[in-house]
Amino acid sequence: MRIALLLSTFLSACSGPPPSDEQLMRRHMQQRADFVELKDHLCSSPTKRVVMMEPEWSDPKVPDTEKEILYSLFRRTGTKGVYYDADCSFRLAVWSSGWVGGGDYKGFSYRPIEHWLGKEVDVPLDSIEIEDRAIAFFSYPIGDGWNLYFQHWP
């Protein structure tokens, strides 16, 4: 089982260049209703959790019926999984590159309350330069509590 997880993590690390901010914003606008449905579904839960479709895993383990609902919404929004903070705040994984314990991540986040851990920027994430040795979290607001996010773990 661990070998399969490591192999799938390695394969997902070879995901090519990240989608541009423009591509992500266009996806968010075109699939707006699906993103809102996903937000409403997640925000109805008081349980902090991680549910990933690629590679498949969850913590804590979620029932198959819940996975079916989330996986359907992930496919419709073009996302791979969610890190849900149990306060109607979450990150939707779209792209990752790197190795276990380090790498770069890009996706969507929803934060109805101002408590993002990273630095909110007023320029697109595509233009940010990252120092390899520093852990970095950036968010770029796209409206109504939604953001694009970029994380770098050296």
For each residue, the residues with C-beta under 8 A, 3 or more apart:
1: 4 5
2: 5 6
3: 6 7
4: 1 7 8
5: 1 2 8 9 55 57
6: 2 3 9 10 100
7: 3 4 10 11
8: 4 5 11 12 54 55
9: 5 6 12 13 55 99 100
10: 6 7 13 14 99
11: 7 8 14
12: 8 9 15 54 55 96
13: 9 10 96 97 98 99 103
14: 10 11 97
15: 12 95 96 97
16: 97
17:
18: 95 97 104 106 150
19: 23 24 27 94 95 106
20: 23 24 126
21: 24 25 124 125 126 140 148
22: 25 26 124
23: 19 20 26 27
24: 19 20 21 27 28 94 106 107 108 148
25: 21 22 28 29 142 148
26: 22 23 29 30
27: 19 23 24 30 31 77 78
28: 24 25 31 32 35 108 142 146
29: 25 26 32
30: 26 27
31: 27 28 34 35 76 77 78
32: 28 29 35 36
33: 36 37
34: 31 37 38 73 76 77
35: 28 31 32 38 39 77 108 146
36: 32 33 39 40
37: 33 34 40 41 73
38: 34 35 41 42 70 73 74 77 82 92
39: 35 36 42 43 88 90 110
40: 36 37 43 44
41: 37 38 44 45 69 70 73
42: 38 39 45 82 84 88 90 110
43: 39 40 88
44: 40 41
45: 41 42 49 84 86
46: 86
47: 60 84 86
48: 84 85 86
49: 45 58 59 60 62 82 84 86
50: 57 58 59 81 82 83 84
51: 58 62 66 67 70 81 82 84
52: 55 56 57 58 80 81 82 93
53: 56 70 71 74 75 80 81
54: 8 12 80 81
55: 5 8 9 12 52
56: 52 53
57: 5 50 52
58: 49 50 51 52 61 62 67
59: 49 50
60: 47 49
61: 58
62: 49 51 58 66 67 70
63: 66 67
64: 67 68
65: 68 69
66: 51 62 63 69 70
67: 51 58 62 63 64 70 71
68: 64 65 71 72
69: 41 65 66 72 73
70: 38 41 51 53 62 66 67 73 74 82
71: 53 67 68 74 75
72: 68 69 75 76
73: 34 37 38 41 69 70 76 77
74: 38 53 70 71 77 78 79 80 81 82 92
75: 53 71 72 78
76: 31 34 72 73
77: 27 31 34 35 38 73 74 92 108
78: 27 31 74 75 94
79: 74 82 92 93 94 107 108
80: 52 53 54 74 93 94 96
81: 50 51 52 53 54 74 92 93
82: 38 42 49 50 51 52 70 74 79 90 91 92 93
83: 50 90 91 93
84: 42 45 47 48 49 50 51 89 90
85: 48 89 90
86: 45 46 47 48 49
87: 113
88: 39 42 43 110 112 113
89: 84 85 109 110 111 112 113 115
90: 39 42 82 83 84 85 109 110
91: 82 83 107 108 109 149
92: 38 74 77 79 81 82 107 108 109 110
93: 52 79 80 81 82 83 96 105 107
94: 19 24 78 79 80 106 107 108
95: 15 18 19 105 106 107
96: 12 13 15 80 93 103 104 105 106
97: 13 14 15 16 18 103 104
98: 13 102 103 104 153
99: 9 10 13 102 103
100: 6 9
101: 153
102: 98 99 153 154
103: 13 96 97 98 99 152 153
104: 18 96 97 98 130 150 151 152 153
105: 93 95 96 149 150 151 152 153
106: 18 19 24 94 95 96 125 148 149 150 151
107: 24 79 91 92 93 94 95 148 149
108: 24 28 35 77 79 91 92 94 146 147 148 149
109: 89 90 91 92 116 139 146 147 148 149
110: 39 42 88 89 90 92 145 146 147
111: 89 114 115 116 139 145 147
112: 88 89 145
113: 87 88 89
114: 111
115: 89 111
116: 109 111 120 137 139 147
117: 137
118: 136 137 138 139 149 151
119: 136 137 138 139
120: 116 138 139 140 141 147
121: 125 128 138 139 140
122: 140
123: 127 128 140
124: 21 22 127 140
125: 21 106 121 128 138 140 148 149 150
126: 20 21
127: 123 124
128: 121 123 125 138 150
129:
130: 104 134 136 152
131: 134 136
132: 154
133: 154
134: 130 131 152 154
135: 152 153 154
136: 118 119 130 131 150 151 152
137: 116 117 118 119 149 150 151 152
138: 118 119 120 121 125 128 149 150 151
139: 109 111 116 118 119 120 121 147 148 149 150
140: 21 120 121 122 123 124 125 147 148 149
141: 120 146 147
142: 25 28 146 147 148
143: 146
144:
145: 110 111 112
146: 28 35 108 109 110 141 142 143
147: 108 109 110 111 116 120 139 140 141 142
148: 21 24 25 106 107 108 109 125 139 140 142
149: 91 105 106 107 108 109 118 125 137 138 139 140
150: 18 104 105 106 125 128 136 137 138 139
151: 104 105 106 118 136 137 138
152: 103 104 105 130 134 135 136 137
153: 98 101 102 103 104 105 135
154: 102 132 133 134 135
